[in-house]
Amino acid sequence: MAAFDAGGSDAAVFGAIDLSTGEVMGTASVSRELAPAAVGGTVASSASAAHWRLRAMATRKEHRGQGVGARVLGACVRHVAGQGGGLLWCNARVAARRFYERGGLTGCGEEFDIAGITHIVMWRRVDAEETGA
Ligand SMILES: CC(C)(COP(=O)(O)OP(=O)(O)OC[C@H]1O[C@@H](n2cnc3c(N)ncnc32)[C@H](O)[C@@H]1OP(=O)(O)O)[C@@H](O)C(=O)NCCC(=O)NCCS
């Protein structure tokens, strides 16, 4: 797993690299961003916690279903944990809902459309020093 410079902030970009070819198999990023109201309404007690947004979660087609996404998501969770933990959220494609649920995220609020693709907000708590997804 490689971590790339995300511009000097405590944001992070992760890539799963095939060391034999140098190919990037999967990516994701995390940065601080307040969760939408759907999350606050579900877990009002978390509203004061640090909020982190997960973005750019993707695995190349030919590498899907092999645990690459889970490892990249795990790296994001560990990053948030290392920064003191908090609330991790994303706009998830509903097609990826099961993937995120396996990573401990829960859907909340109404489904909505982004560029013709149905999404739902998903979130989870991350404890400080948590070691896995
Ligand atoms: C969603 C996405 C990131 C998942 O990445 P991935 O690398 O395929 O994720 P994983 O391999 O860790 O898990 C995917 C599935 O493979 C299964 N799997 C994991 N390791 C496996 C293995 N060794 N053998 C067989 N199956 C395995 C998992 O059970 C999981 O099943 P699930 O979909 O029921 O949860 C990927 O499908 C993707 O890029 N989709 C298109 C873009 C997208 O939708 N991104 C999310 C935007 S919100």
The ligand as an SDF file (V2000), in Angstrom:
LIG
                    3D

 48 50  0  0  0  0  0  0  0  0999 V2000
  -16.5900   -0.9370   -4.9730 C   0  0  0  0  0  0  0  0  0  0  0  0
  -15.1640   -1.3510   -5.3000 C   0  0  0  0  0  0  0  0  0  0  0  0
  -14.2300   -0.2030   -4.9330 C   0  0  0  0  0  0  0  0  0  0  0  0
  -14.7990   -2.5990   -4.5050 C   0  0  0  0  0  0  0  0  0  0  0  0
  -13.4320   -2.8820   -4.7510 O   0  0  0  0  0  0  0  0  0  0  0  0
  -12.8770   -4.3930   -4.7470 P   0  0  0  0  0  0  0  0  0  0  0  0
  -11.4030   -4.3160   -4.8530 O   0  0  0  0  0  0  0  0  0  0  0  0
  -13.5880   -5.2150   -5.7420 O   0  0  0  0  0  0  0  0  0  0  0  0
  -13.2930   -4.8060   -3.2660 O   0  0  0  0  0  0  0  0  0  0  0  0
  -13.0390   -6.2060   -2.5330 P   0  0  0  0  0  0  0  0  0  0  0  0
  -12.3710   -7.1680   -3.4690 O   0  0  0  0  0  0  0  0  0  0  0  0
  -12.3610   -5.9080   -1.2620 O   0  0  0  0  0  0  0  0  0  0  0  0
  -14.5030   -6.6550   -2.2090 O   0  0  0  0  0  0  0  0  0  0  0  0
  -15.4310   -6.8320   -3.2730 C   0  0  0  0  0  0  0  0  0  0  0  0
  -16.0990   -8.1550   -3.1460 C   0  0  0  0  0  0  0  0  0  0  0  0
  -15.1510   -9.1620   -3.4380 O   0  0  0  0  0  0  0  0  0  0  0  0
  -15.2250  -10.1790   -2.4250 C   0  0  0  0  0  0  0  0  0  0  0  0
  -13.8590  -10.6600   -2.1990 N   0  0  0  0  0  0  0  0  0  0  0  0
  -12.8810  -10.0390   -1.5120 C   0  0  0  0  0  0  0  0  0  0  0  0
  -11.7650  -10.7820   -1.5180 N   0  0  0  0  0  0  0  0  0  0  0  0
  -12.0430  -11.8750   -2.2590 C   0  0  0  0  0  0  0  0  0  0  0  0
  -11.2860  -13.0130   -2.6480 C   0  0  0  0  0  0  0  0  0  0  0  0
  -10.0070  -13.1560   -2.2740 N   0  0  0  0  0  0  0  0  0  0  0  0
  -11.8960  -13.9450   -3.4100 N   0  0  0  0  0  0  0  0  0  0  0  0
  -13.1740  -13.7880   -3.7900 C   0  0  0  0  0  0  0  0  0  0  0  0
  -13.9390  -12.7230   -3.4460 N   0  0  0  0  0  0  0  0  0  0  0  0
  -13.3800  -11.7960   -2.6910 C   0  0  0  0  0  0  0  0  0  0  0  0
  -15.7410   -9.5190   -1.1990 C   0  0  0  0  0  0  0  0  0  0  0  0
  -16.4990  -10.4260   -0.4310 O   0  0  0  0  0  0  0  0  0  0  0  0
  -16.6100   -8.4290   -1.7610 C   0  0  0  0  0  0  0  0  0  0  0  0
  -17.9170   -8.8960   -1.8800 O   0  0  0  0  0  0  0  0  0  0  0  0
  -19.1320   -7.8800   -1.6410 P   0  0  0  0  0  0  0  0  0  0  0  0
  -19.2460   -7.0420   -2.8820 O   0  0  0  0  0  0  0  0  0  0  0  0
  -20.2690   -8.7640   -1.4560 O   0  0  0  0  0  0  0  0  0  0  0  0
  -18.7830   -7.0630   -0.4470 O   0  0  0  0  0  0  0  0  0  0  0  0
  -15.0360   -1.7310   -6.8030 C   0  0  0  0  0  0  0  0  0  0  0  0
  -16.0280   -2.6650   -7.1270 O   0  0  0  0  0  0  0  0  0  0  0  0
  -15.1630   -0.5520   -7.7540 C   0  0  0  0  0  0  0  0  0  0  0  0
  -14.1740    0.1450   -8.0230 O   0  0  0  0  0  0  0  0  0  0  0  0
  -16.3730   -0.3320   -8.2860 N   0  0  0  0  0  0  0  0  0  0  0  0
  -16.5880    0.7260   -9.2700 C   0  0  0  0  0  0  0  0  0  0  0  0
  -16.4200    2.0790   -8.6460 C   0  0  0  0  0  0  0  0  0  0  0  0
  -17.2740    2.2240   -7.4240 C   0  0  0  0  0  0  0  0  0  0  0  0
  -18.4260    1.8330   -7.3900 O   0  0  0  0  0  0  0  0  0  0  0  0
  -16.6710    2.8250   -6.3970 N   0  0  0  0  0  0  0  0  0  0  0  0
  -17.3830    3.1440   -5.2130 C   0  0  0  0  0  0  0  0  0  0  0  0
  -17.9150    4.4850   -5.4130 C   0  0  0  0  0  0  0  0  0  0  0  0
  -18.8970    4.9850   -4.0630 S   0  0  0  0  0  0  0  0  0  0  0  0
  1  2  1  0
  2  3  1  0
  2  4  1  0
  2 36  1  0
  4  5  1  0
  5  6  1  0
  6  7  2  0
  6  8  1  0
  6  9  1  0
  9 10  1  0
 10 11  2  0
 10 12  1  0
 10 13  1  0
 13 14  1  0
 14 15  1  0
 15 16  1  0
 15 30  1  0
 16 17  1  0
 17 18  1  0
 17 28  1  0
 18 19  1  0
 18 27  1  0
 19 20  2  0
 20 21  1  0
 21 22  1  0
 21 27  2  0
 22 23  1  0
 22 24  2  0
 24 25  1  0
 25 26  2  0
 26 27  1  0
 28 29  1  0
 28 30  1  0
 30 31  1  0
 31 32  1  0
 32 33  2  0
 32 34  1  0
 32 35  1  0
 36 37  1  0
 36 38  1  0
 38 39  2  0
 38 40  1  0
 40 41  1  0
 41 42  1  0
 42 43  1  0
 43 44  2  0
 43 45  1  0
 45 46  1  0
 46 47  1  0
 47 48  1  0
M  END
$$$$
